[in-house]
Amino acid sequence: MVFFFLNSRDFIYLYISLELQTLALYLLIVSTSGTHWTLDSGLRYFIVGAVSSVFMAFGISLIYGALGTVNLFDLHLLLSISFYKPSVLFMFGLSLFLAGLMFKLGAVPFNFWVPDVYNGVDPLITLLIATLSKVPALAFLIAFVSEFQSVLPSYFFVMFMVFGVSSILIGSIGAFREVLLRRFIGYSSVSHMGYFLLALSAGTFGGVSTALFYVVFYIFTSLHLIALIVLIVNRFNIPVLYYISDFRLLSSYNVLSLSAIICFLSLAGMPPFFGFFAKFLLLGILFEAGYYYLFIFVLFAGFFSLIYYVQILIYNFYNLVPGRILNTDVLLPPMPALVSGFLTTLLFLNLFSFLFMNVFLLFVHNILFSLYFLLCV
């Protein structure tokens, strides 16, 4: 599906491939369990997804009405003509399409489904929604901005900026007040999509590279974190890790406990972990582009996010949750050697990512050029 999506040359194929992926996710959500939480999550995801699909379909129709084509190559050719001025109809149509694409990312204005769906579905489905399901939309936005950054009107970069700032605000405030673990991860996902959009809003090749680097960091760290939850809930068949404070139950496993701590510190942007370099590159790009107000905003947002990520570390060592009594005598079954080795490898890569930063940057640039040629050739 990702390959089909990236090889699409017009908005119709893009729309069809996205909807096929979303339809598969609808079925996965409602088929995992018969609980009312799962059905409620599936219904929320379906309703918001239907609204975003209408936005995208209507946007495509407006683009066709304005230009007479929905082909990406023709669109780039028209926008490259110096005397061509994009019509209001085209601007509105492309805005609707990009706004509908925000649903796939779980960003503003279609972010309200994220915490409820993350919390209501099976942890393995949460893993798919939080990571793999976002790859096509993320890859398209990166390739699209990389190709069209020199011809797109500045209005669209302002739109990315507004969506990004709004996502960071809503995600950070929601995560700060949350006590349920997977809802917390959902709000955290919304805020991180905001950072990604701010990198795109710079409108430069450096901004696109930073956005791709941020995607690699987010997918890698989210995969690591949610894999811990899947391991505990499914492998050991123990209903723990529902509240944030349940992380204290991992104290009997040094690898699991340390992995969780490193993941949250990385998401908070603490050095020397992976997330620090992602946010450091973002700050550098914003400062270089002259967006000093955004630079200050991201700086303060990073400090604020540190507060609610650090509280997890406090819960991991102290029973400080009012009304929540933890049974610290619970002993988890022995962890298989293969699982332990896998988690230790992820932990090592996250902990010592600064040693491989040049490799990561080279990897990002290779992916970026591959996406560029996939979209343009």
C-alpha positions as CSV (number, residue, x, y, z in Angstrom):
1,M,0.0,0.0,0.0
2,V,2.8,2.4,0.8
3,F,4.5,1.7,-2.5
4,F,1.2,2.1,-4.4
5,F,0.6,5.4,-2.6
6,L,4.1,6.8,-3.3
7,N,3.9,5.8,-7.0
8,S,0.6,7.6,-7.5
9,R,0.9,10.5,-9.9
10,D,-2.4,12.2,-9.3
11,F,-4.7,13.1,-6.4
12,I,-7.3,10.4,-7.4
13,Y,-4.8,7.5,-6.9
14,L,-3.6,9.1,-3.7
15,Y,-7.1,9.3,-2.4
16,I,-8.0,5.7,-3.3
17,S,-4.8,4.3,-1.7
18,L,-5.4,6.2,1.5
19,E,-9.0,5.1,1.7
20,L,-8.0,1.5,1.2
21,Q,-5.6,1.7,4.0
22,T,-8.2,3.5,6.3
23,L,-10.8,0.8,5.4
24,A,-8.4,-1.9,6.5
25,L,-7.8,-0.1,9.8
26,Y,-11.6,0.2,10.4
27,L,-11.9,-3.5,10.1
28,L,-8.9,-4.2,12.4
29,I,-10.3,-1.9,15.1
30,V,-13.7,-3.4,15.3
31,S,-12.6,-7.0,14.8
32,T,-10.2,-7.3,17.7
33,S,-12.7,-7.4,20.5
34,G,-16.4,-7.2,21.3
35,T,-16.1,-4.7,24.1
36,H,-18.0,-1.4,24.0
37,W,-14.7,0.5,24.2
38,T,-13.5,-1.1,21.0
39,L,-16.8,-0.5,19.2
40,D,-16.8,3.1,20.4
41,S,-13.3,3.6,19.2
42,G,-14.1,2.1,15.8
43,L,-17.2,4.4,15.5
44,R,-15.2,7.5,16.4
45,Y,-12.5,6.6,13.9
46,F,-15.1,5.9,11.2
47,I,-17.0,9.1,11.7
48,V,-13.9,11.4,11.8
49,G,-12.4,9.4,8.9
50,A,-15.6,9.9,6.8
51,V,-15.5,13.6,7.4
52,S,-11.8,13.8,6.4
53,S,-12.5,11.8,3.3
54,V,-15.3,14.2,2.3
55,F,-12.8,17.1,2.8
56,M,-10.2,15.3,0.5
57,A,-12.7,14.3,-2.2
58,F,-14.2,17.8,-2.3
59,G,-10.7,19.3,-2.4
60,I,-9.8,17.1,-5.3
61,S,-12.9,18.2,-7.2
62,L,-12.1,21.8,-6.6
63,I,-8.6,21.3,-7.9
64,Y,-9.9,19.7,-11.0
65,G,-12.4,22.5,-11.5
66,A,-9.7,25.1,-11.2
67,L,-7.0,23.5,-13.3
68,G,-8.7,20.8,-15.4
69,T,-6.3,18.2,-14.1
70,V,-5.4,16.3,-11.0
71,N,-2.0,15.2,-12.2
72,L,0.9,16.2,-9.9
73,F,3.3,16.7,-12.8
74,D,0.8,19.1,-14.6
75,L,0.3,20.9,-11.3
76,H,4.0,21.5,-10.8
77,L,4.3,22.6,-14.5
78,L,1.5,25.2,-14.0
79,L,2.8,26.5,-10.7
80,S,6.3,26.9,-12.3
81,I,5.0,29.3,-14.9
82,S,6.0,32.8,-13.7
83,F,2.9,34.6,-14.9
84,Y,0.5,32.0,-13.6
85,K,-1.4,33.1,-10.5
86,P,-3.2,30.3,-8.6
87,S,-6.9,30.8,-8.3
88,V,-8.8,31.0,-5.1
89,L,-10.6,27.8,-6.1
90,F,-7.3,25.9,-6.4
91,M,-6.0,27.3,-3.1
92,F,-9.1,26.3,-1.3
93,G,-9.2,22.8,-2.9
94,L,-5.6,22.0,-2.1
95,S,-6.2,23.3,1.5
96,L,-9.1,20.9,1.9
97,F,-7.0,18.0,0.6
98,L,-4.1,18.8,3.0
99,A,-6.5,19.3,5.9
100,G,-8.1,15.9,5.2
101,L,-4.6,14.4,5.2
102,M,-4.1,15.6,8.7
103,F,-6.6,12.9,9.8
104,K,-4.1,10.2,8.7
105,L,-1.5,11.9,10.9
106,G,-3.7,12.5,13.9
107,A,-3.0,16.2,13.7
108,V,-5.2,19.3,14.0
109,P,-8.0,19.7,12.8
110,F,-8.7,15.9,12.8
111,N,-7.0,14.9,16.0
112,F,-9.9,14.2,18.4
113,W,-10.1,10.5,17.6
114,V,-6.5,9.8,18.5
115,P,-6.6,9.4,22.4
116,D,-9.9,7.5,22.4
117,V,-8.8,5.0,19.6
118,Y,-5.4,4.5,21.1
119,N,-7.0,3.6,24.4
120,G,-9.9,1.6,23.2
121,V,-8.3,-0.9,20.8
122,D,-5.9,-3.8,21.2
123,P,-2.3,-2.7,21.9
124,L,-1.1,-4.3,18.8
125,I,-3.6,-2.3,16.7
126,T,-2.4,0.8,18.6
127,L,1.1,0.0,17.4
128,L,0.0,-0.2,13.8
129,I,-2.1,3.0,14.0
130,A,0.7,5.0,15.8
131,T,3.5,3.9,13.4
132,L,2.9,2.1,10.1
133,S,-0.5,3.7,9.2
134,K,1.1,7.2,9.3
135,V,4.0,6.3,7.0
136,P,2.2,6.9,3.6
137,A,0.8,10.3,4.6
138,L,4.1,11.4,6.2
139,A,6.1,10.2,3.1
140,F,3.7,12.0,0.7
141,L,3.9,15.3,2.6
142,I,7.7,15.1,2.7
143,A,8.0,14.3,-1.0
144,F,5.3,16.9,-2.0
145,V,6.9,19.7,-0.1
146,S,10.4,18.7,-1.4
147,E,9.2,18.9,-4.9
148,F,6.8,21.9,-4.7
149,Q,8.6,24.0,-2.1
150,S,9.9,26.5,-4.8
151,V,6.5,26.9,-6.5
152,L,3.9,26.6,-3.7
153,P,2.3,29.8,-2.5
154,S,3.5,30.9,1.0
155,Y,-0.1,30.4,2.2
156,F,0.4,26.7,2.4
157,F,3.5,27.0,4.6
158,V,1.5,29.3,6.9
159,M,-1.2,26.6,7.0
160,F,1.4,24.0,8.1
161,M,2.5,26.4,10.7
162,V,-1.0,26.9,12.1
163,F,-1.7,23.2,12.1
164,G,1.7,22.5,13.8
165,V,1.3,25.0,16.5
166,S,-2.3,24.0,17.2
167,S,-1.3,20.3,17.4
168,I,1.5,21.0,19.8
169,L,-0.7,23.0,22.1
170,I,-3.6,20.5,22.1
171,G,-1.3,17.5,22.4
172,S,0.7,19.0,25.3
173,I,-2.2,20.2,27.3
174,G,-4.0,16.9,26.8
175,A,-0.9,14.9,27.8
176,F,-0.3,17.0,30.9
177,R,-3.8,16.2,32.3
178,E,-3.9,12.5,31.3
179,V,-3.5,9.5,33.7
180,L,-4.3,6.7,31.2
181,L,-1.2,5.4,29.5
182,R,-2.4,4.9,25.9
183,R,-4.4,8.1,25.9
184,F,-1.3,9.8,27.1
185,I,0.6,8.3,24.1
186,G,-2.2,9.5,21.8
187,Y,-1.9,13.1,23.0
188,S,1.9,12.8,22.7
189,S,1.5,11.6,19.1
190,V,-0.6,14.7,18.3
191,S,2.1,17.0,19.6
192,H,4.9,15.3,17.8
193,M,3.0,15.5,14.5
194,G,2.9,19.3,15.3
195,Y,6.7,19.4,15.4
196,F,6.8,17.5,12.1
197,L,4.5,20.1,10.5
198,L,6.6,23.0,11.8
199,A,9.7,21.5,10.2
200,L,7.8,21.4,6.9
201,S,6.6,25.0,7.3
202,A,10.2,26.2,7.0
203,G,9.8,25.7,3.2
204,T,13.4,24.7,2.6
205,F,15.4,21.6,1.8
206,G,16.8,21.7,5.3
207,G,13.3,21.8,6.7
208,V,12.2,18.8,4.7
209,S,15.3,16.9,5.8
210,T,14.6,17.8,9.4
211,A,10.9,16.6,9.0
212,L,12.1,13.3,7.6
213,F,14.6,12.9,10.5
214,Y,11.8,13.7,12.9
215,V,9.7,11.0,11.3
216,V,12.5,8.4,11.7
217,F,12.8,9.4,15.4
218,Y,9.1,9.3,16.0
219,I,8.5,6.0,14.3
220,F,11.5,4.3,16.0
221,T,10.7,5.6,19.5
222,S,6.9,4.9,19.3
223,L,7.6,1.4,18.0
224,H,9.9,0.8,20.9
225,L,7.5,2.2,23.5
226,I,4.3,0.6,22.3
227,A,6.1,-2.7,21.8
228,L,6.7,-2.7,25.5
229,I,3.0,-2.4,26.1
230,V,2.2,-5.1,23.6
231,L,4.7,-7.4,25.2
232,I,3.3,-7.1,28.7
233,V,-0.4,-7.1,27.8
234,N,-0.4,-9.8,25.1
235,R,2.7,-12.0,25.8
236,F,2.2,-12.2,29.5
237,N,-1.6,-11.9,29.4
238,I,-1.7,-9.6,32.4
239,P,-3.9,-6.4,32.2
240,V,-1.2,-4.0,33.4
241,L,0.1,-0.8,31.9
242,Y,-3.4,0.8,31.7
243,Y,-2.5,3.7,33.9
244,I,0.7,5.7,33.6
245,S,1.5,4.7,37.2
246,D,1.5,1.0,36.2
247,F,5.0,1.5,34.9
248,R,6.2,0.9,38.4
249,L,5.2,-2.8,38.0
250,L,8.1,-3.1,35.5
251,S,10.7,-2.6,38.2
252,S,11.1,-6.4,38.4
253,Y,12.5,-6.2,34.8
254,N,15.5,-4.0,34.5
255,V,15.5,-4.1,30.7
256,L,11.8,-3.2,30.5
257,S,12.0,-0.5,33.1
258,L,15.1,1.1,31.6
259,S,13.6,0.9,28.1
260,A,10.5,2.7,29.1
261,I,12.5,5.4,30.9
262,I,14.8,5.9,27.8
263,C,11.8,6.1,25.5
264,F,10.0,8.8,27.5
265,L,13.2,10.8,27.9
266,S,13.8,10.6,24.2
267,L,10.3,11.8,23.4
268,A,10.9,14.7,25.8
269,G,14.0,15.7,23.9
270,M,16.5,15.0,26.6
271,P,20.2,14.7,25.6
272,P,21.9,12.5,24.5
273,F,18.9,10.5,23.3
274,F,17.5,10.4,19.8
275,G,14.7,12.9,20.4
276,F,17.2,15.6,21.5
277,F,18.9,15.6,18.0
278,A,15.5,15.7,16.3
279,K,14.3,18.8,18.2
280,F,17.7,20.4,18.0
281,L,17.7,20.2,14.2
282,L,14.1,21.6,14.2
283,L,15.2,24.6,16.4
284,G,18.1,25.2,14.1
285,I,16.0,25.1,10.9
286,L,13.4,27.5,12.5
287,F,16.1,29.9,13.6
288,E,17.8,29.8,10.2
289,A,14.5,30.5,8.4
290,G,14.0,33.6,10.6
291,Y,10.9,32.2,12.5
292,Y,12.2,33.4,15.8
293,Y,8.7,33.4,17.4
294,L,8.3,29.7,16.4
295,F,11.8,29.0,17.8
296,I,10.8,30.4,21.2
297,F,7.5,28.6,21.1
298,V,9.2,25.2,20.4
299,L,11.7,25.9,23.1
300,F,9.0,26.6,25.7
301,A,6.9,23.6,24.4
302,G,9.9,21.4,24.9
303,F,10.4,22.5,28.5
304,F,6.6,22.0,29.1
305,S,6.6,18.5,27.6
306,L,9.6,17.7,29.9
307,I,7.2,18.2,32.9
308,Y,4.7,15.6,31.9
309,Y,7.3,13.1,30.7
310,V,9.3,13.4,33.9
311,Q,6.2,12.6,36.0
312,I,6.3,9.1,34.5
313,L,9.7,8.6,35.9
314,I,8.4,9.7,39.3
315,Y,5.5,7.2,39.0
316,N,8.1,4.6,38.1
317,F,9.8,4.9,41.5
318,Y,7.2,6.3,43.8
319,N,3.5,5.5,44.5
320,L,2.2,9.1,44.3
321,V,-1.1,8.7,42.4
322,P,-4.0,9.7,44.6
323,G,-6.6,6.9,44.9
324,R,-4.4,4.5,42.8
325,I,-3.0,1.6,44.9
326,L,-0.3,-0.3,43.1
327,N,0.3,-4.0,43.9
328,T,4.0,-4.0,43.7
329,D,4.1,-7.7,44.7
330,V,3.0,-8.7,41.2
331,L,5.8,-10.7,39.5
332,L,5.8,-11.0,35.7
333,P,6.7,-14.3,34.1
334,P,10.3,-14.8,32.8
335,M,10.9,-12.9,29.6
336,P,12.1,-15.0,26.6
337,A,15.7,-14.5,25.5
338,L,14.7,-13.4,22.0
339,V,12.3,-10.7,23.3
340,S,14.9,-9.5,25.8
341,G,17.5,-9.3,23.1
342,F,15.2,-7.4,20.8
343,L,14.3,-4.8,23.4
344,T,18.0,-4.5,24.5
345,T,18.9,-3.8,20.9
346,L,16.3,-1.0,20.6
347,L,17.4,0.3,24.0
348,F,21.1,0.4,22.8
349,L,20.2,2.2,19.6
350,N,18.2,4.8,21.4
351,L,20.6,5.3,24.2
352,F,23.7,5.6,22.0
353,S,22.1,7.2,18.9
354,F,24.5,10.1,19.1
355,L,27.3,7.7,18.1
356,F,25.5,6.9,14.9
357,M,24.2,10.4,14.1
358,N,26.1,10.7,10.8
359,V,24.7,7.3,9.7
360,F,21.2,8.4,10.6
361,L,21.6,11.7,8.6
362,L,22.9,9.9,5.6
363,F,20.0,7.4,5.8
364,V,17.6,10.3,6.0
365,H,19.0,12.0,2.9
366,N,19.0,8.8,0.9
367,I,15.3,8.3,1.8
368,L,14.5,11.9,0.9
369,F,16.0,11.6,-2.6
370,S,14.3,8.3,-3.1
371,L,10.9,9.8,-2.2
372,Y,11.7,12.8,-4.5
373,F,12.3,10.6,-7.5
374,L,9.3,8.3,-6.8
375,L,7.0,11.3,-6.8
376,C,8.5,13.1,-9.8
377,V,9.7,10.5,-12.2
